[in-house]
Amino acid sequence: MNFKHLHYFWVTAKTGGVVRAGKQLHITPQTLSGQIKLLEEQLGRRLLRKSGRTLELTEAGQLALRYADEIFTLGAELEAALQHDQPARPQAPLRIGVTDAVPKAIAYRLIEPALHPEQAPRLVCEEGAMDDLLADLAVHRLDLVIADAPLPAHVNVRAFNHRLGRTTLSFYASPQLQARTTQPFPQCLAELPLLLPAASSAVRAQIDQWLGEHKIAAHIAGEFEDSALMTAFGREGRGAFAAPSVLQHDIARELGAALLGHCAGMHQEFYAISVERRITHPGVAQITRVAKDLLGVSS
């Protein structure tokens, strides 16, 4: 591969067009376009396509950009290390995918301790749908996927589930919403709009069953794939929402939401999914150790 051509593509993708990239690289847009076309011919895939008056990345271009980011970031680190006369053996980054349904505070608590050692790895973190992250895991673009469900049976990926633990769920609401309730928990939920995980999430069926068992006629104001977006709506008083009980103090401090009540018998589980049957990556091993304190001993 001609890395000069790859660098031209990388700058073009970062700046958003050949004109801006050409100014930065001090070459004409025509020359730049020709060099990128040579790269595309070498790779056998289109990387950029026109969308109106702008350029956008193809699917292959998005993949190439992620690799180019890694290549040129490492190059800059090498240059900086040599300039300061402190060459060091680069440590492989720790690449972690976090599914949309995992609360960001849970993900942070699990991942952050892995970054404490003096030679801590550089963290590369992605968020997205389970199937997309597992596809990246399958081609070793990720070391680990943190999810609230085990590896789905329909996904043809050779990977292994490592159960991290579980936490009970609780319902929370803004103080303004809480002030509108006249009934004790859980009957008060029938008086409030509810914000719930999407029907495809691992915990939604549990919540629906729990509401039915308590004969609560739910007024569902919103359904969300992304837990962070759901809690953001909850913070603004758009509805009561369910979240892990272990985050009660975080939710009170960061969202200003009050606890309505704990849901006995309703749990959210968390898994580390990796291509290793027996975890050997030190960063991933640290995450599984932290999970025992945060979520209980895994089994």
Secondary structure, DSSP 8 states (H G I E B T S, - for coil): --HHHHHHHHHHHHHTSHHHHHHHHTS-HHHHHHHHHHHHHHHTS--EEEETTEEEE-HHHHHHHHHHHHHHHHHHHHHHHHHTT--------EEEEEETTS-HHHHHHHHGGGG-STT---EEEEEE-HHHHHHHHHTTS-SEEEESS---TT-----EEEEEEEEEEEEEE-HHHHTT--S-TTGGGGGSEEEEE-TTSTTHHHHHHHHHHTT---EEEEEES-HHHHHHHHHTTS-EEEEEGGGHHHHHHHH--EEEEEEEEEEEEEEEEES-SS---HHHHHHHHHHHHHH----
